[in-house]
């Protein structure tokens, strides 16, 4: 079969002689139609970060990336009872999606059936929307609270979609990103305000949008009225200025603020953590999703409460996998989709 093989940073190729996988007793084989390039795939591609079974499927021909995909079941393992050949499914695994066929374990975290009315491309964005649903759940936004979304690629835009689709009673929803194309999409999806820190003073803009309180202790400061920051950016090694987590601590309200951290880190960072203590803030890590959030994400698509198709900014065949990765990393693309269906 044809598959993309990851070698080293910035080195990925396509082979046409990779052996087709056989299903284990508790697996199905999915013929892949569409597979999205995830932010974690980009960390791997740029720096070798997180290299291992969480992102790559090891084969005799090399390591195959890709873990957000959709397709059709073509074979089932001996113990599989709840799935059958011909069903359309979403798969989420530790790699293997940039191939014509991929084995998927049958469990609610990694395999879910697609409802009618959802396209393969839309379905391939299920996992990042499920991630967003978990972050919104963990944030516990209360009526009127201002929310900042740091980084509005496919994940951050999913957070905005989740907030709006579920009618979460937020006050301001402020999107921060260095790409104007992504900020334009954030406004389209329901962000009340957007900030590009390349052009604007981030903290001053947050104060102007959300308002602030002047505190005298432990030192005089104008502290914004931001209850929740959802960090979908993490840390990139080429990033200039403080990590988003430090900026989030600076903009958080005096007490009761929460930061949900999802964006991955490409290396170690140095942070000023005094605002964490002074503001008695909570930092909440978010990894993945609950199984029911995969189903919820697909249901939101099927009910047309979210439009995921508009987030697919670029499409490539698997033969152009290098161009696909380079496009995803150009700072303008939202979601690059690799199409494997014939």
C-alpha positions as semicolon CSV with decimal commas, in nm:
position;residue;x (nm);y (nm);z (nm)
1;X;0,000;0,000;0,000
2;X;0,097;0,366;-0,028
3;X;0,199;0,543;0,294
4;X;0,392;0,846;0,420
5;X;0,706;0,760;0,617
6;X;0,857;0,999;0,872
7;X;1,236;0,985;0,890
8;X;1,369;1,290;1,075
9;X;1,271;1,656;1,112
10;X;1,169;1,799;0,774
11;X;1,222;1,456;0,615
12;X;0,907;1,271;0,518
13;X;0,853;1,063;0,205
14;X;0,596;0,839;0,040
15;X;0,645;0,471;-0,029
16;X;0,421;0,253;-0,242
17;X;0,539;-0,086;-0,115
18;X;0,437;-0,074;0,251
19;X;0,267;-0,401;0,356
20;X;-0,107;-0,371;0,411
21;X;-0,185;-0,430;0,781
22;X;-0,381;-0,727;0,907
23;X;-0,634;-0,683;1,188
24;X;-0,559;-0,809;1,536
25;X;-0,843;-0,989;1,715
26;X;-0,971;-0,663;1,867
27;X;-0,902;-0,437;1,570
28;X;-1,058;-0,325;1,245
29;X;-0,881;-0,222;0,926
30;X;-0,994;0,116;0,797
31;X;-0,949;0,229;0,440
32;X;-0,851;0,591;0,498
33;X;-1,031;0,866;0,307
34;X;-0,900;1,180;0,479
35;X;-0,639;1,249;0,747
36;X;-0,564;1,588;0,901
37;X;-0,225;1,724;1,003
38;X;-0,235;1,792;1,377
39;X;-0,034;2,043;1,576
40;X;0,147;1,757;1,746
41;X;0,239;1,624;1,401
42;X;0,398;1,962;1,333
43;X;0,595;1,953;1,659
44;X;0,727;1,613;1,547
45;X;0,799;1,734;1,194
46;X;0,991;2,042;1,308
47;X;1,182;1,920;1,611
48;X;1,132;1,543;1,662
49;X;0,927;1,635;1,970
50;X;0,703;1,360;2,112
51;X;0,846;1,101;1,876
52;X;0,714;0,760;1,964
53;X;0,400;0,544;1,964
54;X;0,172;0,834;2,054
55;X;0,225;0,984;1,707
56;X;0,382;0,716;1,488
57;X;0,285;0,364;1,385
58;X;0,596;0,153;1,347
59;X;0,607;-0,081;1,047
60;X;0,875;-0,283;0,869
61;X;0,888;0,000;0,613
62;X;0,927;0,282;0,864
63;X;0,717;0,501;1,092
64;X;0,382;0,628;0,963
65;X;0,235;0,947;1,120
66;X;-0,125;1,063;1,116
67;X;-0,379;1,012;1,394
68;X;-0,689;1,213;1,294
69;X;-0,867;1,037;1,011
70;X;-1,187;0,895;0,874
71;X;-1,267;0,614;0,637
72;X;-1,450;0,287;0,582
73;X;-1,403;-0,045;0,759
74;X;-1,277;-0,312;0,517
75;X;-1,180;-0,592;0,761
76;X;-1,266;-0,683;1,120
77;X;-1,080;-0,886;1,381
78;X;-1,205;-1,215;1,524
79;X;-1,336;-1,063;1,848
80;X;-1,507;-0,757;1,698
81;X;-1,886;-0,760;1,737
82;X;-2,009;-0,398;1,731
83;X;-1,860;-0,297;1,394
84;X;-1,898;-0,440;1,046
85;X;-1,739;-0,410;0,702
86;X;-1,865;-0,107;0,511
87;X;-1,932;0,119;0,810
88;X;-1,796;0,475;0,798
89;X;-1,587;0,556;1,103
90;X;-1,353;0,805;1,266
91;X;-1,023;0,671;1,391
92;X;-0,792;0,823;1,649
93;X;-0,471;0,629;1,702
94;X;-0,102;0,669;1,770
95;X;-0,017;0,711;1,404
96;X;-0,069;0,531;1,076
97;X;-0,335;0,757;0,927
98;X;-0,125;0,884;0,635
99;X;-0,163;0,549;0,464
100;X;-0,422;0,378;0,250
101;X;-0,508;0,135;0,531
102;X;-0,465;0,152;0,907
103;X;-0,545;-0,087;1,195
104;X;-0,760;0,066;1,468
105;X;-0,825;-0,082;1,813
106;X;-1,195;-0,115;1,890
107;X;-1,253;0,098;2,199
108;X;-1,448;0,421;2,259
109;X;-1,134;0,637;2,272
110;X;-1,008;0,537;1,928
111;X;-1,300;0,436;1,709
112;X;-1,647;0,584;1,661
113;X;-1,914;0,552;1,395
114;X;-1,993;0,846;1,170
115;X;-2,352;0,972;1,159
116;X;-2,526;1,043;0,830
117;X;-2,470;1,385;0,678
118;X;-2,108;1,421;0,790
119;X;-1,840;1,414;0,519
120;X;-1,510;1,230;0,551
121;X;-1,319;1,560;0,565
122;X;-1,543;1,696;0,839
123;X;-1,517;1,372;1,032
124;X;-1,137;1,386;1,016
125;X;-1,162;1,695;1,240
126;X;-1,357;1,509;1,510
127;X;-1,065;1,456;1,748
128;X;-0,961;1,824;1,768
129;X;-1,323;1,926;1,826
130;X;-1,351;1,665;2,102
131;X;-1,034;1,812;2,255
132;X;-1,200;2,154;2,246
133;X;-1,516;2,022;2,411
134;X;-1,311;1,884;2,698
135;X;-1,132;2,216;2,747
136;X;-1,461;2,403;2,762
137;X;-1,593;2,147;3,012
138;X;-1,285;2,185;3,232
139;X;-1,296;2,566;3,216
140;X;-1,645;2,578;3,376
141;X;-1,722;2,920;3,232
142;X;-1,981;3,108;3,435
143;X;-2,231;3,366;3,311
144;X;-2,062;3,687;3,201
145;X;-1,705;3,566;3,247
146;X;-1,454;3,683;2,988
147;X;-1,266;3,407;2,805
148;X;-0,939;3,438;2,613
149;X;-0,842;3,172;2,358
150;X;-0,467;3,173;2,296
151;X;-0,387;3,026;1,954
152;X;-0,671;2,984;1,705
153;X;-0,564;2,709;1,475
154;X;-0,801;2,416;1,438
155;X;-0,804;2,354;1,817
156;X;-0,862;2,711;1,931
157;X;-1,125;2,767;1,664
158;X;-1,291;2,449;1,790
159;X;-1,300;2,602;2,138
160;X;-1,487;2,903;2,001
161;X;-1,724;2,673;1,812
162;X;-1,783;2,467;2,126
163;X;-1,855;2,777;2,335
164;X;-2,107;2,905;2,081
165;X;-2,269;2,571;1,990
166;X;-2,333;2,490;2,355
167;X;-2,452;2,841;2,435
168;X;-2,191;2,881;2,710
169;X;-2,281;3,217;2,871
170;X;-1,943;3,385;2,832
171;X;-1,897;3,760;2,830
172;X;-1,617;3,850;2,590
173;X;-1,450;3,577;2,383
174;X;-1,111;3,711;2,279
175;X;-0,897;3,528;2,023
176;X;-0,519;3,576;2,014
177;X;-0,301;3,464;1,723
178;X;-0,022;3,594;1,502
179;X;-0,204;3,496;1,180
180;X;-0,465;3,741;1,054
181;X;-0,635;3,469;0,848
182;X;-0,700;3,267;1,162
183;X;-0,821;3,574;1,350
184;X;-1,065;3,649;1,069
185;X;-1,204;3,297;1,100
186;X;-1,226;3,337;1,479
187;X;-1,445;3,645;1,432
188;X;-1,659;3,456;1,182
189;X;-1,712;3,173;1,432
190;X;-1,812;3,398;1,719
191;X;-1,512;3,564;1,885
192;X;-1,615;3,908;2,006
193;X;-1,263;4,049;1,973
194;X;-0,928;3,950;1,823
195;X;-0,569;4,050;1,898
196;X;-0,256;4,001;1,692
197;X;0,038;4,047;1,935
198;X;0,271;4,112;1,642
199;X;0,090;4,439;1,579
200;X;-0,064;4,522;1,917
201;X;0,034;4,546;2,283
202;X;-0,125;4,227;2,411
203;X;-0,183;4,322;2,774
204;X;-0,299;4,675;2,690
205;X;-0,549;4,540;2,438
206;X;-0,683;4,286;2,687
207;X;-0,738;4,562;2,943
208;X;-0,914;4,778;2,686
209;X;-1,145;4,494;2,579
210;X;-1,222;4,331;2,913
211;X;-1,175;4,618;3,157
212;X;-0,948;4,606;3,458
213;X;-0,913;4,661;3,831
214;X;-0,631;4,871;3,976
215;X;-0,463;4,691;4,264
216;X;-0,210;4,834;4,506
217;X;-0,088;4,507;4,662
218;X;0,157;4,340;4,628
219;X;0,241;4,619;4,382
220;X;0,038;4,866;4,182
221;X;-0,104;4,702;3,873
222;X;-0,397;4,724;3,634
223;X;-0,531;4,368;3,633
224;X;-0,770;4,266;3,351
225;X;-1,111;4,109;3,409
226;X;-1,026;3,775;3,245
227;X;-1,168;3,470;3,420
228;X;-1,053;3,198;3,181
229;X;-0,760;3,159;2,943
230;X;-0,756;2,853;2,721
231;X;-0,401;2,801;2,593
232;X;-0,403;2,617;2,261
233;X;-0,065;2,754;2,155
234;X;0,178;2,595;2,400
235;X;0,539;2,675;2,320
236;X;0,721;2,676;1,987
237;X;1,099;2,699;1,983
238;X;1,095;2,981;1,727
239;X;0,845;3,181;1,934
240;X;0,948;3,531;2,035
241;X;0,852;3,681;2,369
242;X;0,710;3,507;2,676
243;X;0,534;3,175;2,650
244;X;0,153;3,204;2,629
245;X;0,124;3,056;2,978
246;X;0,316;3,349;3,126
247;X;0,106;3,597;2,928
248;X;-0,205;3,416;3,048
249;X;-0,100;3,452;3,412
250;X;-0,040;3,823;3,359
251;X;-0,386;3,884;3,209
252;X;-0,584;3,673;3,455
253;X;-0,819;3,841;3,703
254;X;-0,715;3,898;4,067
255;X;-0,879;3,581;4,205
256;X;-1,072;3,279;4,083
257;X;-0,910;3,270;3,740
258;X;-0,844;2,949;3,549
259;X;-0,599;2,859;3,275
260;X;-0,660;2,545;3,073
261;X;-0,335;2,428;2,911
262;X;-0,357;2,214;2,599
263;X;-0,094;2,337;2,354
264;X;0,218;2,119;2,344
265;X;0,571;2,234;2,428
266;X;0,870;2,188;2,199
267;X;1,114;2,243;2,482
268;X;1,163;2,374;2,833
269;X;1,063;2,730;2,919
270;X;1,139;2,979;3,194
271;X;0,832;3,139;3,351
272;X;0,758;3,417;3,598
273;X;0,517;3,234;3,829
274;X;0,460;3,509;4,085
275;X;0,123;3,600;3,924
276;X;0,013;3,241;3,989
277;X;0,069;3,293;4,361
278;X;-0,051;3,653;4,382
279;X;-0,374;3,578;4,193
280;X;-0,433;3,234;4,348
281;X;-0,496;3,107;3,996
282;X;-0,568;2,751;3,887
283;X;-0,376;2,589;3,602
284;X;-0,558;2,291;3,456
285;X;-0,394;2,051;3,214
286;X;-0,607;1,905;2,937
287;X;-0,500;1,595;2,747
288;X;-0,735;1,462;2,482
289;X;-1,103;1,409;2,551
290;X;-1,361;1,189;2,718
291;X;-1,501;0,918;2,485
292;X;-1,846;1,076;2,484
293;X;-1,692;1,396;2,346
294;X;-1,597;1,217;2,023
295;X;-1,964;1,127;1,980
296;X;-2,075;1,476;2,085
297;X;-1,840;1,636;1,830
298;X;-1,985;1,427;1,547
299;X;-2,340;1,500;1,662
300;X;-2,273;1,873;1,656
301;X;-2,157;1,834;1,296
302;X;-2,453;1,618;1,198
303;X;-2,696;1,871;1,350
304;X;-2,516;2,155;1,165
305;X;-2,444;2,333;1,492
306;X;-2,081;2,359;1,386
307;X;-1,938;2,387;1,037
308;X;-1,605;2,211;1,033
309;X;-1,569;2,206;0,656
310;X;-1,488;2,576;0,645
311;X;-1,182;2,512;0,863
312;X;-1,016;2,295;0,600
313;X;-0,796;2,555;0,434
314;X;-0,582;2,331;0,212
315;X;-0,599;1,984;0,058
316;X;-0,323;1,757;-0,076
317;X;-0,296;1,400;-0,201
318;X;-0,066;1,182;0,007
319;X;0,193;1,195;-0,274
320;X;0,243;1,562;-0,181
321;X;0,286;1,497;0,191
322;X;0,592;1,725;0,222
323;X;0,402;2,016;0,065
324;X;0,112;1,940;0,298
325;X;0,332;1,965;0,609
326;X;0,506;2,277;0,484
327;X;0,169;2,440;0,418
328;X;0,039;2,350;0,764
329;X;0,345;2,517;0,911
330;X;0,330;2,837;0,704
331;X;0,152;3,032;0,977
332;X;-0,155;3,098;0,762
333;X;-0,320;2,760;0,711
334;X;-0,592;2,649;0,949
335;X;-0,632;2,278;0,874
336;X;-0,447;2,092;0,601
337;X;-0,622;1,773;0,493
338;X;-0,446;1,483;0,323
339;X;-0,684;1,291;0,100
340;X;-0,623;0,921;0,040
341;X;-0,956;0,819;-0,111
342;X;-0,956;0,719;-0,475
